[in-house]
Amino acid sequence: MEREIQNSVSMRLNRRADRTHNQTSPSHSKGKLGSEIYPMKILWKRGFIRLVFVGGILWMFLILLVLLFHVWSCQSSSPFFSAICNKESTVYKVLNVWGIVSQQHRCAIPVANNPDKIVIPEGRTVDTIVKNLSYILEDEPLENGSQPLFGGHQNWLQREESYKLNSSMKVHCGFIRNGGSEMDPMDIKYVKKCRFVVASGIFDGYDIPHQPSNISDRSKEIFCFLMVVDEVSLDFIKENTTVSKDGNGGQWVGIWRLILLKHPPYDEPRRNGKVPKILTHRLFPQAQYSIWIDGKMELIVDPLLILERYLWRGKNTFSIAQHKHHRSIYEEADSNKRRKRYARPLIDLQMKIYFYEGMEPWSSKKSTISDVPEGAIIVREHTPLTNLFSCLWFNEVHLFTPRDQLSFGYVVFRLGDAFKFFMFPNCEYNSLFVLHPHTREHSSKVEWVKNLKEFTGSGSSMKESRGGLGLWTPYPGNVDSVVLPQIPRKSKAG
């Protein structure tokens, strides 16, 4: 009996042990499985965080890339990429506030729709102030036996007299006999037929001709596209592009007829480039209208549309663009010195003479929008008064530094209200062309001069022998005591 009871108790204990084992066994398995899953969860969470972090970096990089492309397109000289830039967008305005992009660089030009429908004015604009203009062609003989200069040995009295307007005037205007810049008779004969001219120039091999685009058949028929070159540039162009010849021996690069000027009149290539740029009416005397465009530019607007927009619509005879950054010639001079465009003391001397003669810094009280132009594009009707202005402007370039933007406003100041011109917005100027880089950068030792003493001794070779002589001729006034106006530097242009 007792044995049965013991067996019964033993069986019950075994069953409980089995039950306990059965109950604890899943828990043990679950704990073991959980210990394996937990590290996987940690790895998954860490991987997700890394994925989010890397994705955030890539997203920020993409946003930065888009912003950089936006900034680049807004500053691009290419019309295609410039058109992508939305200057009315919030992004552009924010970037402009931060100073990352400049003010509007390009804008639509309000030109006519169809060059074929433009009515060309008959006759010429009549000048009521200067009616007859002639030019001094012989240089005055000097005691030291100096050779004739292209711009002549103009003295200070002759310079002063040239600003006194009369109905009939005779002034220095380059092309002094035996002074240089001779044109081939074949080219002289060709340009006599040119009433409408698009002119450009390349000197010292700094560029190759860029073919204009968007030119109508009508403009191709009535305009002469004349590219003025020196002998160095002609050789360079022949080596780097295709030059063809017509039956009369004329040389062509695409639409451009090459016009060779032999015997450059100046030592400085930049000064040589001012001859066709400013004295277009002297090179092409039969031309009634001209559009000058610098050699590094590709014209992208039909020239008839340009004449209608900048001359005929407003009844103007001279149009030039406003400078992008500067309005005062003293601000422009400061920029030229810091960017080493010419010898600093000689720029200062030119500015002191202008200030001594009454040229004040630009202010809103002046009648002109600005005293400083962007001279790379000039649109003109060749009337006696505009021709006189061009002569006087060139004489200042011949007499002082070759930086023509410094002397433009001075000549406007001296002529007063007699000379009317249209200074159009810079954003339109930038929409007229595509800018190409020079084939090489221009540099000369004179641009690094900081003190007049550097021109003495061995440095005397840096003096130009045929230009800028007014900087070395005693001025009939005390400019040593002149203190130039302080100009705040407002722009990034230097």
C-alpha positions as CSV (number, residue, x, y, z in Angstrom):
1,M,0.0,0.0,0.0
2,E,2.7,2.4,1.0
3,R,4.7,1.5,-2.1
4,E,1.7,2.3,-4.3
5,I,1.3,5.7,-2.6
6,Q,5.0,6.4,-3.1
7,N,4.8,5.4,-6.8
8,S,1.7,7.7,-7.1
9,V,3.6,10.6,-5.6
10,S,6.6,10.0,-7.7
11,M,4.5,9.9,-10.9
12,R,2.9,13.2,-9.9
13,L,6.2,14.8,-9.3
14,N,7.5,13.6,-12.6
15,R,4.5,15.0,-14.4
16,R,5.0,18.4,-12.6
17,A,8.6,18.4,-13.6
18,D,7.6,17.6,-17.2
19,R,5.1,20.4,-17.1
20,T,7.6,22.8,-15.7
21,H,10.1,21.8,-18.3
22,N,7.5,22.2,-21.0
23,Q,6.5,25.6,-19.7
24,T,10.1,26.9,-19.3
25,S,11.5,25.5,-22.5
26,P,9.7,28.0,-24.9
27,S,10.8,30.9,-22.8
28,H,14.3,29.8,-22.9
29,S,14.1,29.4,-26.7
30,K,12.5,32.8,-27.0
31,G,15.3,34.4,-24.9
32,K,17.9,32.8,-27.0
33,L,16.3,34.0,-30.2
34,G,15.9,37.5,-28.8
35,S,19.5,37.7,-28.0
36,E,20.3,37.0,-31.6
37,I,17.7,39.5,-33.0
38,Y,18.7,42.4,-30.8
39,P,22.1,43.1,-32.5
40,M,20.4,42.9,-35.9
41,K,18.0,45.6,-34.8
42,I,20.9,47.8,-33.7
43,L,22.6,47.3,-37.0
44,W,19.4,48.0,-38.9
45,K,18.9,51.2,-36.9
46,R,22.5,52.3,-37.4
47,G,22.3,51.6,-41.1
48,F,19.0,53.5,-41.5
49,I,20.6,56.5,-39.7
50,R,23.6,56.3,-41.9
51,L,21.4,56.1,-45.0
52,V,19.4,59.2,-43.9
53,F,22.6,61.0,-43.1
54,V,24.3,60.2,-46.5
55,G,21.0,60.9,-48.3
56,G,20.9,64.3,-46.5
57,I,24.4,65.1,-47.6
58,L,23.7,64.1,-51.2
59,W,20.5,66.2,-51.2
60,M,22.4,69.2,-49.8
61,F,25.1,68.7,-52.4
62,L,22.5,68.5,-55.1
63,I,20.9,71.8,-53.9
64,L,24.4,73.4,-53.8
65,L,25.1,72.2,-57.3
66,V,21.8,73.6,-58.6
67,L,22.5,77.0,-56.8
68,L,26.0,77.1,-58.3
69,F,24.6,76.3,-61.8
70,H,22.0,79.0,-61.3
71,V,24.7,81.5,-60.3
72,W,26.9,80.5,-63.3
73,S,24.0,80.7,-65.8
74,C,23.1,84.2,-64.5
75,Q,26.7,85.3,-65.1
76,S,27.3,83.4,-68.3
77,S,27.9,85.3,-71.6
78,S,26.2,82.5,-73.5
79,P,22.7,83.5,-74.5
80,F,21.5,79.9,-74.1
81,F,22.6,79.6,-70.5
82,S,21.8,83.2,-69.6
83,A,18.2,82.5,-70.8
84,I,17.9,79.7,-68.2
85,C,18.5,82.1,-65.4
86,N,15.2,83.5,-64.0
87,K,16.1,86.9,-62.6
88,E,12.6,87.3,-61.3
89,S,12.8,84.2,-59.1
90,T,13.0,84.3,-55.3
91,V,16.2,82.3,-55.4
92,Y,17.9,84.9,-57.6
93,K,16.7,87.8,-55.4
94,V,18.0,86.0,-52.3
95,L,21.4,85.3,-54.0
96,N,21.5,89.0,-55.1
97,V,20.8,90.2,-51.5
98,W,23.7,87.9,-50.3
99,G,25.9,89.4,-52.9
100,I,26.5,86.0,-54.6
101,V,25.1,87.3,-58.0
102,S,25.2,90.8,-59.3
103,Q,22.4,92.9,-60.5
104,Q,20.7,92.0,-63.8
105,H,23.5,91.3,-66.3
106,R,21.3,90.9,-69.4
107,C,17.9,92.1,-70.3
108,A,15.7,92.0,-73.4
109,I,16.4,94.6,-76.0
110,P,13.3,96.4,-77.2
111,V,14.2,96.0,-80.9
112,A,11.8,95.8,-83.8
113,N,10.5,92.4,-84.8
114,N,11.6,92.3,-88.4
115,P,14.7,94.0,-90.0
116,D,13.0,93.7,-93.4
117,K,10.3,96.1,-92.3
118,I,12.6,98.8,-90.9
119,V,12.3,102.1,-92.8
120,I,15.8,103.7,-93.3
121,P,15.7,107.5,-92.9
122,E,16.4,109.5,-96.0
123,G,19.2,112.0,-96.1
124,R,21.5,112.9,-93.2
125,T,20.9,114.5,-89.8
126,V,21.6,118.3,-90.1
127,D,23.9,119.8,-87.4
128,T,23.1,123.3,-86.4
129,I,26.3,124.0,-84.4
130,V,29.2,122.5,-86.4
131,K,28.5,122.5,-90.1
132,N,31.9,122.1,-91.6
133,L,34.7,120.0,-90.1
134,S,38.2,119.6,-91.6
135,Y,41.3,118.0,-90.3
136,I,45.0,119.0,-89.8
137,L,47.0,116.7,-92.1
138,E,50.6,118.0,-91.7
139,D,52.5,117.8,-88.4
140,E,54.3,120.9,-87.3
141,P,58.1,120.7,-87.7
142,L,59.9,120.6,-84.4
143,E,63.4,122.0,-83.5
144,N,64.6,118.6,-82.4
145,G,63.7,117.0,-85.8
146,S,61.1,114.6,-84.4
147,Q,59.3,112.4,-86.9
148,P,55.6,113.1,-87.6
149,L,53.2,111.6,-85.1
150,F,49.9,109.9,-86.2
151,G,48.0,112.3,-83.9
152,G,50.3,115.2,-84.4
153,H,52.3,117.3,-81.9
154,Q,49.3,119.1,-80.6
155,N,50.2,121.7,-78.0
156,W,48.1,122.8,-75.0
157,L,46.8,126.0,-76.7
158,Q,45.6,124.0,-79.8
159,R,43.9,121.5,-77.5
160,E,42.1,124.3,-75.7
161,E,41.0,126.0,-79.0
162,S,39.6,122.7,-80.3
163,Y,36.9,122.8,-77.6
164,K,35.6,126.1,-78.8
165,L,32.7,125.3,-81.1
166,N,32.2,127.1,-84.3
167,S,30.2,126.4,-87.5
168,S,33.5,125.7,-89.3
169,M,36.4,124.0,-87.5
170,K,39.7,122.4,-88.3
171,V,41.2,120.0,-85.7
172,H,43.7,117.3,-85.2
173,C,42.1,113.9,-85.9
174,G,44.9,111.4,-86.5
175,F,46.2,110.3,-89.9
176,I,48.9,112.9,-90.0
177,R,50.9,112.4,-93.2
178,N,53.7,109.9,-92.7
179,G,52.4,109.2,-89.2
180,G,51.5,105.5,-89.8
181,S,48.3,103.5,-90.3
182,E,48.4,103.4,-94.1
183,M,45.6,101.5,-95.8
184,D,46.2,99.5,-99.0
185,P,44.8,101.2,-102.1
186,M,42.8,98.1,-102.9
187,D,41.1,98.4,-99.5
188,I,40.6,102.2,-99.9
189,K,38.7,101.5,-103.1
190,Y,36.6,98.8,-101.5
191,V,35.4,100.8,-98.5
192,K,34.4,103.8,-100.6
193,K,31.2,101.9,-101.4
194,C,30.3,101.4,-97.7
195,R,27.5,103.5,-96.4
196,F,26.5,101.2,-93.6
197,V,29.5,99.7,-91.6
198,V,29.9,97.1,-88.9
199,A,33.6,97.6,-87.9
200,S,35.9,95.7,-85.6
201,G,39.6,95.4,-85.0
202,I,42.3,93.0,-83.9
203,F,45.8,94.1,-83.1
204,D,49.0,92.3,-82.0
205,G,47.3,88.9,-82.5
206,Y,45.0,88.9,-79.5
207,D,41.9,87.5,-81.2
208,I,40.5,85.9,-84.3
209,P,37.4,87.1,-86.1
210,H,34.1,85.8,-84.6
211,Q,31.3,85.4,-87.1
212,P,28.1,87.4,-86.3
213,S,24.9,85.5,-85.9
214,N,21.2,86.4,-86.5
215,I,22.1,88.6,-89.5
216,S,19.3,89.1,-92.0
217,D,19.8,88.9,-95.7
218,R,18.9,92.6,-96.0
219,S,21.7,93.5,-93.5
220,K,24.1,91.3,-95.4
221,E,23.3,93.1,-98.5
222,I,23.6,96.7,-97.3
223,F,26.3,96.5,-94.5
224,C,30.0,96.2,-95.0
225,F,31.5,94.0,-92.2
226,L,35.1,95.4,-91.9
227,M,37.7,93.9,-89.6
228,V,40.7,96.2,-89.2
229,V,44.0,94.3,-88.5
230,D,47.7,95.0,-88.3
231,E,50.3,92.8,-90.0
232,V,51.0,90.7,-86.8
233,S,47.3,89.9,-86.5
234,L,46.9,89.1,-90.2
235,D,49.6,86.5,-89.9
236,F,48.1,85.1,-86.7
237,I,44.6,84.9,-88.3
238,K,46.0,83.1,-91.4
239,E,47.7,80.5,-89.1
240,N,44.6,79.9,-87.0
241,T,41.6,80.2,-89.4
242,T,40.7,80.1,-93.0
243,V,41.3,83.3,-95.0
244,S,39.9,83.4,-98.6
245,K,40.6,85.9,-101.4
246,D,38.2,87.4,-103.8
247,G,38.8,88.2,-107.5
248,N,40.2,91.7,-106.6
249,G,42.6,90.4,-104.0
250,G,40.5,91.2,-101.0
251,Q,40.9,88.9,-98.0
252,W,38.0,87.5,-96.1
253,V,37.2,85.5,-93.0
254,G,33.6,84.5,-93.4
255,I,31.5,87.7,-93.5
256,W,34.4,89.9,-92.4
257,R,36.4,91.8,-95.0
258,L,40.0,92.2,-93.6
259,I,41.3,95.7,-93.8
260,L,45.1,95.9,-93.2
261,L,46.7,98.9,-91.6
262,K,50.4,99.0,-92.3
263,H,53.0,100.7,-90.0
264,P,51.2,100.8,-86.6
265,P,51.4,104.4,-85.3
266,Y,52.0,103.5,-81.6
267,D,54.2,101.3,-79.5
268,E,51.3,100.2,-77.4
269,P,48.8,97.7,-79.1
270,R,45.9,99.0,-77.1
271,R,46.5,102.5,-78.3
272,N,46.7,101.2,-81.9
273,G,43.3,99.6,-81.4
274,K,41.8,103.0,-80.7
275,V,42.4,104.2,-84.3
276,P,39.6,102.2,-85.9
277,K,37.5,102.2,-82.8
278,I,37.3,106.0,-82.3
279,L,38.2,107.3,-85.8
280,T,35.9,105.1,-87.7
281,H,34.7,108.1,-89.7
282,R,38.3,108.8,-90.8
283,L,39.0,105.2,-91.9
284,F,35.7,104.9,-93.8
285,P,34.8,108.5,-94.8
286,Q,31.9,107.4,-97.1
287,A,30.1,105.7,-94.2
288,Q,27.0,107.4,-92.9
289,Y,26.4,104.9,-90.1
290,S,28.7,102.7,-88.2
291,I,28.6,100.1,-85.4
292,W,31.9,99.5,-83.7
293,I,32.3,96.2,-81.8
294,D,35.5,95.0,-80.1
295,G,37.4,92.2,-81.7
296,K,36.7,89.7,-78.9
297,M,33.0,89.9,-79.3
298,E,30.5,88.0,-81.4
299,L,27.6,90.2,-82.5
300,I,24.2,88.4,-82.1
301,V,21.8,91.1,-83.0
302,D,21.0,92.2,-86.5
303,P,22.7,95.6,-87.2
304,L,19.6,97.1,-88.8
305,L,17.8,96.4,-85.5
306,I,20.6,98.1,-83.6
307,L,20.5,101.2,-85.7
308,E,16.7,101.4,-85.4
309,R,16.8,100.9,-81.6
310,Y,19.8,103.2,-80.7
311,L,19.7,105.9,-83.3
312,W,16.6,106.3,-85.4
313,R,13.9,105.6,-82.8
314,G,15.1,108.3,-80.5
315,K,16.6,110.5,-83.3
316,N,20.1,110.1,-81.8
317,T,23.4,110.4,-83.6
318,F,25.6,108.8,-81.0
319,S,24.9,105.9,-78.7
320,I,27.0,104.0,-76.2
321,A,26.3,101.8,-73.2
322,Q,26.6,102.8,-69.5
323,H,29.4,101.2,-67.6
324,K,28.4,98.2,-65.4
325,H,30.0,99.4,-62.2
326,H,31.4,103.0,-62.4
327,R,29.9,106.4,-63.1
328,S,32.7,108.7,-62.2
329,I,35.9,108.9,-64.2
330,Y,37.8,109.1,-60.9
331,E,36.3,105.8,-59.7
332,E,37.2,104.3,-63.1
333,A,40.8,105.6,-62.7
334,D,41.1,104.1,-59.3
335,S,39.9,100.8,-60.7
336,N,42.4,101.0,-63.6
337,K,45.3,101.6,-61.1
338,R,44.4,98.7,-58.9
339,R,43.9,96.3,-61.9
340,K,47.2,97.5,-63.4
341,R,45.8,98.8,-66.7
342,Y,48.5,101.5,-67.1
343,A,51.1,103.3,-65.0
344,R,49.6,104.5,-61.8
345,P,51.3,107.9,-61.6
346,L,50.4,108.7,-65.3
347,I,46.7,107.9,-64.6
348,D,46.9,110.2,-61.6
349,L,48.4,112.9,-63.7
350,Q,45.7,112.7,-66.3
351,M,43.0,112.8,-63.6
352,K,44.7,115.8,-61.9
353,I,44.7,117.7,-65.2
354,Y,41.0,116.9,-65.7
355,F,40.1,117.9,-62.1
356,Y,42.2,121.1,-62.4
357,E,40.2,122.0,-65.6
358,G,36.9,121.6,-63.8
359,M,35.8,118.0,-64.3
360,E,33.9,117.1,-61.2
361,P,33.1,113.5,-60.1
362,W,29.8,112.3,-61.4
363,S,26.7,113.0,-59.3
364,S,22.9,112.8,-59.8
365,K,23.0,116.6,-60.4
366,K,24.7,116.1,-63.7
367,S,22.6,115.9,-66.9
368,T,24.3,112.6,-68.0
369,I,23.4,109.2,-66.7
370,S,27.1,108.4,-66.2
371,D,30.6,109.8,-67.1
372,V,31.9,106.3,-67.8
373,P,30.9,104.2,-70.8
374,E,31.3,100.6,-71.9
375,G,33.2,101.5,-75.1
376,A,33.2,98.0,-76.6
377,I,30.1,98.9,-78.7
378,I,29.6,102.4,-80.3
379,V,26.7,103.2,-82.6
380,R,27.1,106.4,-84.6
381,E,25.7,108.5,-87.4
382,H,28.7,110.3,-88.9
383,T,27.6,114.0,-88.6
384,P,30.0,116.9,-88.3
385,L,29.4,117.1,-84.5
386,T,29.7,113.4,-83.8
387,N,32.8,113.4,-85.9
388,L,34.2,116.3,-83.9
389,F,33.5,114.5,-80.7
390,S,35.3,111.4,-82.0
391,C,38.3,113.6,-83.0
392,L,38.5,115.3,-79.6
393,W,38.1,111.9,-77.8
394,F,40.9,110.4,-79.8
395,N,43.1,113.5,-79.2
396,E,42.8,112.9,-75.5
397,V,43.7,109.2,-75.9
398,H,46.7,110.3,-78.1
399,L,47.8,112.9,-75.6
400,F,47.4,111.0,-72.3
401,T,46.8,107.3,-71.4
402,P,45.2,104.8,-73.9
403,R,42.3,104.2,-71.4
404,D,39.5,105.8,-73.5
405,Q,36.9,105.3,-70.7
406,L,38.8,107.9,-68.7
407,S,38.6,110.6,-71.3
408,F,35.1,110.0,-72.7
409,G,33.3,111.8,-69.9
410,Y,35.8,114.7,-70.0
411,V,35.1,115.4,-73.7
412,V,31.4,115.3,-72.9
413,F,32.0,117.8,-70.1
414,R,34.0,120.2,-72.3
415,L,31.3,120.2,-75.1
416,G,28.5,120.7,-72.6
417,D,24.9,120.6,-73.8
418,A,26.0,120.9,-77.4
419,F,26.7,117.2,-77.7
420,K,23.7,115.0,-77.2
421,F,24.1,111.3,-77.0
422,F,22.1,108.2,-75.8
423,M,23.7,106.1,-73.1
424,F,21.7,102.9,-73.0
425,P,21.4,100.4,-70.1
426,N,24.3,98.1,-69.5
427,C,22.0,95.0,-69.4
428,E,21.1,95.8,-73.1
429,Y,24.8,96.1,-73.9
430,N,25.4,92.6,-72.6
431,S,22.6,91.3,-74.7
432,L,24.1,92.5,-78.0
433,F,27.0,90.0,-78.1
434,V,28.7,86.9,-76.9
435,L,32.1,87.6,-75.2
436,H,35.0,85.4,-76.2
437,P,38.3,85.4,-74.3
438,H,41.4,86.8,-75.8
439,T,43.8,84.3,-77.3
440,R,46.3,85.6,-74.8
441,E,46.4,88.3,-72.1
442,H,48.0,91.6,-72.8
443,S,50.7,92.8,-70.4
444,S,53.4,95.4,-70.6
445,K,55.9,96.7,-68.1
446,V,54.5,100.1,-68.0
447,E,51.3,98.8,-66.4
448,W,53.2,97.8,-63.3
449,V,54.8,101.2,-62.7
450,K,54.0,102.7,-59.3
451,N,56.3,105.7,-59.2
452,L,57.6,108.2,-61.8
453,K,61.2,107.4,-60.7
454,E,60.8,104.0,-62.4
455,F,60.8,105.8,-65.7
456,T,64.4,107.0,-65.2
457,G,67.6,105.3,-66.1
458,S,67.0,101.9,-67.7
459,G,63.3,102.4,-67.1
460,S,63.1,105.2,-69.7
461,S,62.5,102.5,-72.3
462,M,59.0,102.0,-70.8
463,K,58.1,105.5,-72.0
464,E,56.0,105.4,-75.2
465,S,57.8,107.3,-78.0
466,R,54.8,108.1,-80.2
467,G,51.8,108.4,-77.8
468,G,51.0,109.9,-74.4
469,L,53.4,112.7,-74.9
470,G,51.1,115.1,-73.0
471,L,52.1,113.2,-69.9
472,W,55.7,114.3,-70.4
473,T,55.1,117.8,-71.6
474,P,55.0,120.6,-69.0
475,Y,51.4,121.5,-68.3
476,P,50.6,125.3,-68.2
477,G,49.1,125.1,-64.7
478,N,50.0,123.9,-61.2
479,V,48.7,120.4,-60.9
480,D,51.2,119.4,-58.3
481,S,48.9,120.8,-55.6
482,V,45.8,119.2,-56.9
483,V,44.2,116.7,-54.5
484,L,42.0,114.2,-56.3
485,P,38.6,113.6,-54.8
486,Q,38.2,110.6,-52.5
487,I,36.2,107.9,-54.3
488,P,34.5,105.2,-52.2
489,R,34.9,101.7,-53.7
490,K,31.4,100.5,-54.2
491,S,31.9,97.6,-56.6
492,K,33.7,94.3,-56.9
493,A,35.1,95.4,-60.2
494,G,38.2,96.9,-58.5
